[in-house]
Amino acid sequence: MKKKSVVFLLAGVMMLSLTGCAGSPENPVVKEKNLDKMLEQAENTGEGAASYHDVLKEVEGNYETYQTQIQDDSLRVKVDVNARVQVPEVDKLSVYRVRQKKISQEFLDNVRNALTADVSYYEGRIKETRTKSVIAKEIQEEKDMIAGLKAGKDGLDEEGVQQYKSEYEQRLQELEAEYETAVDDVKLTDYPSDNKIYPIQELYKKYPKDNFYEWEHSIHPDAEVYYGISDAKDGSYHALFVQNSGDYGNCLRYMNSQYGYGMISSAFVEDDMKFSVLKKEGEAPDFVEAGVGLEKNPELADKEPLTLSEEAARGQADELMQKLNLTDYKCCESGIYSQLVGEENDYYRDVYKFLYMRNMDGVFVDNSAGLKFVDEWKGDEYTKKAWGNEAVVVAVNDNGIVDFRYLTPLSVDETVVEKTGIKSFQDIKDTFEQMVVIENAVEEGNVLIEVTDVKLVYTRISEKDSFDTGLVVPVWDFEGRITSEYGREEAGNILSINAIDGTVINRRLGY
C-alpha cells in the first residue's frame, strides 16, 4: 500500500462538510445499530452471513474491479465508481475489545534514550513564559490595529469602528498592566527537567501562575503531561511532549529542527497528521492552498536537506520501531512530504514520512472513518471529547529522525469473537449504492463523488455508553474524492460499512 507524495488526512480532517440536509430515497437502507445483535451475527454464519473465505472467493471471482455510476438529481449527488476491491488474504477475521492506552513513563524513557540519549531536557513550559519583550510586541500590535481603524475599511461604519476601538483599547490596557509585572527574561538552563510525567492538577498547584499549566488545567484538569525542550547546543531544537487525556487522547510527540522547537504541545491529537502537505513536483508547496492558512508561503529550510534514499530512510524508521518494541505496527504509507517548522511555521523542510498502523491478523486497523467526537451542551454542562485514529508517524531527512509521533494507542484486552461471519460483498455494495447519496446530499449546487478504492480493513467502533472502550471489527472502507460544484475537493474516506451487520459507520459518533 505504498503511496508516493500523497496527503493522509485523519478523520477530523475528513469529516466532509459537503454533506447537508435533503430528502431520502423511497427505500433507504437504514438499520438500527445494536452492538449485542452485531456480536450475535458475528458468531453466527447463517441467516445471510458468510464466512470470510466465501467473501474472498466472491470478490476474486466477481469484484476485483467494482464499476458503476449512480446519480440522484433530487439529492444533487453523482457517484462514479471505478475502484480496486482489496481483500487481505488471511486465515480469519475477528472482533476485539479495546480501550485507550496511556503513555507510560517507561515508554517515555525508551524514546528519550533511542532518539536523544545525549540531550539534556529542560522544562518546556518556560518557552511559554510571557516576558516583557513578548508582551511589548503584542502591545504594539494592538496600537497598530487601533491606528488602522477607519470607516469604510473592511466594511466598517463609524459605529463598527468605535466598537472595535473599544475592544482593542480594553485589550491594550490589560497588556500594559501585564507588562508592569512581567519578568525581563528567563534562562532555560535554570529549569532542568526531571523527565517525568505528572498529573496536571499537581503541576498547576505547584506553578499556579505558569501560563502553560494554567492553559492545560483549563482544558483537561484530570490529564497528565510531560513537556521538555533542549538548549539547542548541538545545533538542533529538540522538543518532547507526552499527554494522557481522557478527553482529547493520549500521545507522545518528538520533533527536532534547526529552525525552532515547533508546536508539538497541542492537546488535540486528532489533528496530528496535518503537519504534512503535498509537495508539488519541481516547485515549493503551496501551504495556503493546502489549507494551512498562512498569509504567505514559508522559506525552504536549506540547512535540512533531503538527499538520502527512501530505502535508507525507511531503515532508520524501522530500526526505531524495533527499539521501541512497536512490533504490532506495520508501515502502510510512505512518501516525500513538506513539513512546516520554525517558531512561527515560517520554514518548510522536505522529509520522508512513514505511516505505521496497527496490524492484527494481517489486517490494518484504520480508524479514518471512526473518530469518536462529542461536542455538546447538556443543560448547563458542556462536554468536548475526541478519540482519534491510532497511528505511528516517523519523519526522516539527512539529519536523521526529525519527527516521531505515537498517537492514541490502543490496549487490546479481549478477543470477543475468534472467527466472525461477515456480509457478502453483494450486500455491502447494495447498501453503499443507496447510502452514499443520502450521506452526501446537499441543498445547493451539486456533488461529484469518485470512488477509487474499496478495502476490507479493521476499524475501532465505540460503544455507545462508554467513551473509553470500543470494539475492533471488520469494515469496508470506500475511498476517493468528493468535489463540490464550486471546486472544493476533499480526499479520503467516502463511506465505511460494518462488514458484520451492514450498518454505516457514523464518523462523528464513532459507531
N, C-alpha and C positions, 0 to 999 in steps of 0.2 A: 504493500500500500504506500510505497514511497511516492511523494509528490514534490516536484521541484517548484520553488518560488510560488507558493500558494499562501493564501491568508486563512488561518484557522481561527474561527470565531467561536467563543463559548456561548452557552445558552443565553446568558444575559444579553449578548450582542445579537443573537439570532432570533430573539422573540420579535418577529417581524411586525412592524407597525402598519403594514399594508392592509391588515385584516380589519373588517368593520362589521356593521350590523346589516343584515339583509334577510330576505325570506329564505325558507328552506325548500328543498325539493319535496315532491309529494311523498316519497318513501325514504326518509332519511334513515341511515344506519346509525342509530344512537343506542348504545347499550349501557345499562346500569353497571357501575363499577362496584364490585364486591370482592374483596381480597379472599374471603373464605371460599366463595364459589370458584374463584380463579384457581385456588390451590386444589380444590376438588377436581377441576378439569385437568390440572397439571398431572394428577395422579391417575387419571382415567383416560386411556387411549381410545375409548369407544365414544359413541354419540357425536360423531362428526370430527373428533380429534384424530390425529395421525401421529405415527412415530416420526422422529427426526429423520431417519433413513428413508422413509416414504417421501417426505418433502424434498430431501436431497435428490432422489431419483426423479421426482416430479419436475423440479427446476431444471435439472440437467437434460431431461427429455423434451421440455416444452418452453422453458422461460429463461434460457441463458441470456437472451436479449428480450426485454419487455418493451413493446412499442404500442402506443395508442395515442389518440387525440380526444380530448374532452372539451366541450365548450358549453357554457351556461350563460346565455345573454342576460337573463334576469339577474344573476348574481355577479355579472361583469367579469367572469373568470374564463380564461382559456388555458388549457394544460396540454403541453407537448411532452410525451414520454418516449424517450429513446435511451433506455438505461441498461447497463450491465446488472445482472442479478447475481450477487455474490453470496454463496453459502459456504461456510467453513467446513472442511472435511474433518470431522471429529467423531468420537465414539458416541457422545451423548450430549444433551443439554440438561441443565439442572436449574433449581431455584435455591438461592442462598439468602439467609437473613444477615444483614449488615448494619453497622452503626458508624457514626463518626469516630475517628481515632485521633486522640490527642498527639501532639508532637512531644516526645519525651526529652528529658534532659540528656539522656544517653545519646539520642539521635543528634541533638544539637552539638554535643561534644564531638561526635564522629564527623559531622560536617566540617566543624572548625579544623579538626586535625587533617581531614582529607584535602581541604581546599586552602587553608591558611594556617598551617602549623606554626609558621614563624611570624605571624602577625599578632600584634597586641591590639586588643579592642578597648574602646572607651565608651562611656555612656552616650548612646545616640541621642538621648533627649537634649543634650547640650547643644546639638546642632539647631534645635528648635528655639533656643533662647532668644527672646526679643531684646536685643541690645539697643543702645541709643542710636547707633548707625542704621539699624533695621527700621526703627520707628521713624527716624528722621526722613528716610526715603518715602515712607507712607504718608507722612505729613506733607511733603512736597507734592505728592500725587494728588492729595485732597485739594491742596491750594490750586493746582493746575486745573482740576475739574471745575472748581468754583469759578476761576477766571475764564474758563471756556464756555460757561453757560450764557447762551444768548437766545432771545426769542426768534423763532423761525428756524433754529438749528435743530436737526433731528426731530422736526415736527412739534417742537415745544412752543406753547404760547406763554404769555407773561405769568399766568398762574402756575404753569408747569415749571417754569424757571425758578420761581420762588419756592415751590415745594422741594425741588431737588437741592436748591441752595441751602434750605433749612436742614435737610438731611446731611449734606456734606459738612456744614458748619458744626452740627452736633457731633459727627464722627471726628472732625478736626479737634474739637475741644477734648474729646476722650483721648485721642492720641497725644495731645500736648500734655495732658495730665499723666499719662502713662510714661511719657518721656522723662518727666522730672524724677521718677523713682527707678528708672531702668538702670541696669549696670552698663558701664562703659564697654566692657569686653569680657569674654570668658576664655580661659585657656583649656583646651580639650584634655591635655595630658594631666590636668589636675583631677580628672574624673575617671580613673581606671575602672573597667567593668569587671565584675566577678564572673561574668558569662553564665549567669543562672537565670532560669525562667521564674518569674514571680507573679502572684495574683495582683491584678491592677489595684484592687482595694488596698493592699498593703503598700504599694508604691505611692498611691495617691495620698495616703495618710502620712507617709514619710516625707513626701515632697508636695505639700498642699498648694504651693504657688507655682509649680512647674507647669509650663504650657502644654507639654506633650502628654503628661499623665492626666492633667485636667481634662484634655480632649478625649483621651482613651476612656477615662472614667465616665464621661458624659454619654458615650455611645454604647458601651457594653461593660458596666462596672463589675460583672462577675467573670470577666475573661482573665487570661494570663498572657504575659508578654515578655519578650526579651528584645532589646534593640541595641546593637553595638556597631561602632564605626572605628576605622583606623585613623592614624595620624598622617597617612599618605607618605611616610618616609621612604617607602620603596617605589614611589612614583605613581602608585595607584590608590584610588579611594575605595576601600573595602567597606561594605555595609552588610550586616546580617540581622535579619528580623524573624522573630517567631511569634505566632499568635495562636492561642487556643480560645476560641469563642463559640459558644453555643448559638449565638445569634447570627454571626457572619462567616463562620467557618474557621477551620484550622489550617495553618500553613507555615512553611519555612521558606524564606526568600534570601538569596545571597546575590550580590552584584559587586563587580569591581569595574572601575573605569578610570582613565587618566584625566577625565573631564569633570569629575564630581561624584558625589555619593548616589545621585539619582533619588527617585522617590519610591522606596520599597516598603514604607510603613503604612500603606493603605489598609484599612480594615476590611475592605470589600474584596474577598478572594475571587468572586466570580468574574471580576474584570481583569484577572492577572495576565491573560494572553493578549491583551490589547496592545502590548508593547511592540508587537511585530506588525509591520505593514509591508505590502508587496513592493519589492524592488523592481523597477522597470528596467528592461534591458537597455544598457548604454546610457542611462540618464539617472539623475538623482531622484529619489522617491518624492512624490507629491503628498506630503503629510496632510495638507488641507483637504484634498480630495479623498484621502483615506479616512477622514472623519475625526482626526485628532484635534482639529480646531485651532491650529496655530495661526497667528497673523502672518507669519512668513516662514518659509522653509528654513530649517537649520542648516548649518555648515557640516561638511564631512569631517569626521573625527580622524584626521590623517595620521595621528600617532597610533591608531589601532587598525592596522591593515588586515586584509583577509587574502592571503596568498596560498595557504596550505590547502591540501586536497580534502574533499569531503570524507574520503576514507580515513585519513589521518585524524580529522576532527571527530569522526564517529568513534574511532578507537579511544580517544580521550573520554568521550561521554560514556561509552560502555564500561570503561575501567572504573569511572566514578560510581556508576550504578552497582558494580560488583563490590567496591569498597564499602558502600553504604548498605549492602545486603538488600537492595531493592530488586530482588530477582523475580518478583511476581509481575514485573512490568516489562513490556517489550516495545521497541520503537515502532511506531505506526506511521509517522510522517517525518520528513526532513526536507530541508531546502535552504537557500540563501535568503535571508531577510535583512531588513534595515531596522535598527533599534534606536530609539531616542535615548540620549544620555546627556549628562551635564546637569547642573543645578536648576536650570530653567528649561530643560529639554531643548537646549539650543544647539546640540550636535547630533548627528546620526552616525552610526557605525554599521558596517556590514558584518553579519555573523552567520554561521551555520546554526540553525535551530533544529533540535531533535525533540520530538514529542513522544513521550513514553506513556502508555496507558496500561492499566491492569489487564492481564490476560489469564482467563480462567477456562479450563478445559480446552485451550486452544482458541478461545473466542475473546475478542477485545470487549472490555466494559466501557462503552461510550455513552456518557450521560448528556450529550449535547442537546437532547430533547427533554431531559428530565430534571432540569433545575427546579428546586422547590423554593418558592418565593412567597413570603407573606408581608403585605404592606397594607394595614387596615386599622381602623378605629372600631373598638367595641365599647360602646358607652364612652367613658372618659379615658379609656386605656388605649394607647397607641402601640402597635406591635409591628416591628420590621425585622424580618429574619430572612436569611438566604442559605441554601445548601446547594453548592455548585458542583461542578464536574471534578472528579478525581483525575489528576494528571501529574506527570513529572516533566519539566521543561529544562533542557540543558542548551546553553548557547556557547559557542566556541569561535574564537578567531586566533590570529597569530600569537596573541598574548596568553592563550590557554583557555580554560573555562572561565568565562566572564559573567555568566548568569546561570543560576540554578534555582529552580522553584519546585517545591514539593507541596502539592495543593490538595486540600480536602481529602486526606487519606481515609480509607475505609478499614474497618476491622470486620473480617468475615467470621461470624460467630457460629453459624449453624447451616448445615445442608438440609433444607426443608423438604425438597423433593429431589431424589437422586437422579431420576430419569423421567423428564417431563414429556408429556404429549403436547403437540402444537397443532394449530390450524393448518390446513393445506394452503399453499400459496394462492390457489384459485380463490379461496375465501378471502384471504388478505387483500388480494388485488381488487376484488369486488368492493370491499369496504373502502379501500383507498380511492377508487374512482368516484364513489359517491361523497365521501367526506372531504376530499381535497378542495372541492369547490365551496363547500359550506365553511370550512375553516379559513378560507382566504377571500371570502366575499367582501366587496367594497360598495359603498354607496355612491361614489363618484369616480369617474374615469374607468379604466379597465386594467386588469392584471394579467400578465403572461407568466405562466409557471413552466419552467423547463426542468424536467427530472432526468438526471444523467446517471444516477447510481442508486441501486437498491441493495441493502446489506442486511443480513441476519447477524445481529450482534447482541451482546448483553447490555441492559440498562438498569440502573437503580430506580425503582419506583418507591415513593414514600408511602408509609402507612398513614391513613387519613388522620387519625387521632394522636399520632406520635411524630413530632418533628425530627427526632434524633435517630430513628430507626427506619429501615426500609428493606425491600426485597430486590435482589438482583434476578432479573427474569430475561428470557429471550424476547427480542423485539425486531420488527422490520423497520429499518430506517430508510426513508425515501429522501434523497438529497439532490440538490441542484440550485437553481436560481429563481428568484421572484423579481420581476421587473414591472414597475408601475407605468402607466401611460405617460407619466411625466419624467421618465428616465431614471427614477430611483431604483437601485438594484441591491438586493440582499442575497448573499450566498450562504449555503449551509443546509440545515435540516428543513425539509418541507413538511413532513408528517412522519410520526412514529406510531406504529400499531403493535400492541401487545400480541406476540405470536401465540400465546396460550388461549386467550379468550376473545381476541379480535377487537378489543376496545382501543380507542385512540388516546395516546398519552397527552394529557394537558400540560403544556410546558410551564405554566405558571404554578399549578398545584403540585406538579411532580408525580402525578399518577394518572 
